[in-house]
Amino acid sequence: MTARLATVTSLAFAIAVPAFAAGPDTSASQTDVIAPAVAPAPTRPQLVFTLRGGVAASPEYFGSDEYAVGPDLGFRFNYLSLRNGRSLGNPDPWADSMGLTFGGSFRFIQERDTDDFDELAGLDDIDAAVELGASVRYGTEYFAAFGEVRRGFGGHEGWVGEVGADAILRPTDRLQLTFGPRVFFGDDTYTDTYFGITADEASAALPAYDPEGGMVSAGIEFGARYQINDLWGLEGAVTWEKYTDDAADSPIVDQGEDEQWGIRFGVTRVFSIGG
């Protein structure tokens, strides 16, 4: 989408007003009257963002060997311009950010209700969690690398981080494919919440376990994006990750699966406010 900038061009017209007087020695005089210039209209603020809605399949909980299908929602900030002329991002929502850029990071983790899983009998329930943080990305036409850090609220209150990179392919001017590695980290609070077992929760099937923070998983992601028109698009991704270090040794993962798959597919819509 190309942002349109409306301009107002002002024209000044000179008006000649002749003055006549009687007598042979009187000559004509001229007075120029200039219309004031019209000031350019101020630029209106503009916000451009993209929303995604669709479906996703993912493990029932971290370490589960069963999968559930649910809604998939996403938000991507594209562009913001202010009245003072400053701007952030690119007004074309389909263009990739080049060079070094900064942004936000968000993840939602659903609750874990142990009553729904016989294999987790005796463990405490975990409330749903929201992770909020920041991200940094460096992109070129055919390669991008990123890092994210977030703090949890609700179900866990630890710190997590993720780093990754993508090779970028463009088979057509409307289709973009990405493929690259991912590494996920969590602190002690995070790993204790989702992979730890306290003495009060312990049983013969799930003995007490106190994991340390560090690398939690490593994997890859394959993504695709197709632009239908200026406003609508399709977007999807397939992810694979394998738990590592203390997360992989958790009894919760041992009775389940240490390799986790995920898939999502949705429709995207570009919104432009102002401008």
N, C-alpha and C positions, 0 to 999 in steps of 0.2 A: 504494500500500500504506500502510495506516495503522498506525503503531506502537502497540501496546497496553501500557499501564502498569498493572501489577497493584498494587493497594493492599490493605493489611490494616487493618481498622477494629477498634479495641479498645474493649470496654465494661467499665466498672467497676461491680460490683454491691455495694451496701451490705447487710450482714448484721446484723440486729438480734438481740442476745443478751440476753434478759431475765434479771435476777437477783432472786430472791425471798428474803425473810427473815421469820422469825416475829415476831408482835407487831403491835399496832394502829398503831404509829407508823412502821412500815417502809414505804418507798415503792419502786416499781420503778425500777431504773437500766438504761441502755442503752449498750452499747459498739459503735461502728461500725468494722467491719473492711473496708478498701478493697483490692481486688485490684490489683496493680501493672499499669500500662499496658503493652501489648505494643508494642515499638518497630517502626516501619515497616521492612519488608524493604528492604535496599539495592538500588538500581537496578543491574541487570546491564549491563555494556558491550554495545553492539550495533554491528555493522558491516553496512552495506547497500551492495552494489555490483552492477553490471550487466556481463555478458560478452556479446560478440557474436561469432558465427562464421558464415562464409559464403564467397562467392567474389568475386573481383575481376578486372577486366581493366585492364591498364595497359601503357605502352610497355616494350619489352624493356630499354631503358636511356634515360637522359636524352638526348633528341634523336632517338630512333629513330622510324622510320615503320612499324615492325612491333609487334604487340601480343601479349601473353601472358596466359593465364588462370591464376590461382593462388589460394591460400587467402587469406581476409580475416579478421583477428582484431582485436578491440577490447575495451577496458576502460574503464568509466566509474565513478568513485567517486560514491556518492550521499549516504552519511550515516555518521557515527561519533559515538557517545555514550560517555562515560567514567563511571567510578564517582563522580567528584566532581561530577557534574551538568553538566559542560561538554559541548557537542556541536558538530559541524561538519556543514554540509550540510542536506539535507531528508530526513526519514524516508520521504517519498513519492517513490519513484524516478522516477515519471512527471511530477513537477512540475518546471518550469523554475526555475533559480536566478534570483532577482530581486536587483537592486542589484549591488554590487561583490563579486566572488568571486575567489579565487585557487586555483590547482591545478597539477598537473603536466602535462608535455607529452612525448610519445614518438613516434618515427618509426623505422621499419626500412627500410633501403635494401638491396636484394638485390645480390649481387656482379655484376661485369661481367667475363665471361670472353671475351676478344677472339677466342679460337679458335672461338666460336659465331657470329661475325659477320664475313663476308668483308670488309665495308666498313671494319672497324676493324683490319685487318691491320697489325701493327707497333706498335700501342699496348700499353701495359702493362695487365695485369689489375688490377682493383680489388676488394678484399675487400668482403664485406658490412659494412655500417655500422649502428650503433645511435646514435640521437640522443636525448639526455635533457635535460630542461630544465623550465621553469616557464611558466605561463600566467596571464593576468588577463582577466576577462570582466565586462562590465557588461550586465545584461539587464533588459528590461521585458517586458510582456505581448506586445507586437507588434514588438519590435526588440531586437537584441543586437549588441554589438561586442566584439572580442577581440584580444589580442596574445599572441604566443608567442615564446620564445627558447630555443634548444637548442644543446648542444655535441655534436659528433660523436665517436664512438669506433670504432676499427676501420678501415674503408675510408677514412674521412676524419676529420680531427681539427680541423675548422674550426667556426665559429659560424654559425648560421642563425637567421632570424626570420621571422615571418609575422604579418600583420595582416589583419583582415577584419571584415565586418559582415553581418547577415542581417535581412531582413524576415521576420516570422513570421506564418503564417496557420494558422487552426484551423477547417477546414470542418466537422468534427464534434468531439465531446469525446474521440474516440479517435485522430483523425488530425491530424498536425501537418506542415506544409510550411514549408521555409525556402529562401530564395534571396538570394544576395548576392555581393559582390566579394571577391577575395583578392589579396594582393600578397606575394611571397616575396623574401627577401633572403639573401645569402650573402657571407661574407668572402673574401679572396684565396685562402685555403687551400681552401675549398669549391669555388670556381670553377676553380681550377687543377686540382683532382682530377678533376672531371667534364667540364670543357669545355676544359681546356688540353692542349697538345701540346708536349712537350719537344723539344729539338734531336735527342736520341737516338731519339725515336719518329717524327720527321718523315719524310714521304715526299712524292712528287709529288702524290698524292691528298689527303694530309693534311699540309699545311705546318705548321711550328712556330707555336705561338700561345700567348701569355701573357695571359690575361684578368685584368681587375681585378675586385675584389669590388664589391658594390652590389646594385641590383635585379636579380633573376634572371628573374622571370616575373610576369605579372599575369593574372588570370582570374576566373572565376565558379564558383559551386557551387550546385547545386539538390539539396536533401535532403528525405527523407520518412521519417516514423516512424508506425507504426500499433500501437496497444496492443490485443493480442488479449484478455488478461485481466490480473490483477494481477501475474503472473509472466512471461508470454511476450509477445513483440512481434516486429515486422518492421521492418527499417531499411535504407535504401539511399541512394545519392547518385550524381550525375553531375557530373563536374568538367571544365572546359575551361580551359587556360592557354596563354599565348603567351610565348615567351622574349623577353627585352628586353636592351638594352644589350650588354655584352660576351658574354653567354651566347648571344644571338641571332647574333652574328658568328662564333661558333666554327665551324671547318671540320667538326667533328663534327655540328653542327646543320645546316650547309649541305648536307651529303650526305644528311641525313635529313629531319626535319620540325620546324619551329619552333612548330607548334601541337600540343598534347598533350591527349588525352582520357583520362578515367578513369571507370570505373563499378564500383560495388560493391553487393552485396546480401547481407543476412544475417539470421539469427534471433537475437534477444536473449533473455536469461534473467536475471531478478533473483534475487540470493542475499542472504539475511539470516542473519547469524551472531550468536547471543546474543540478548539482549533478552527 
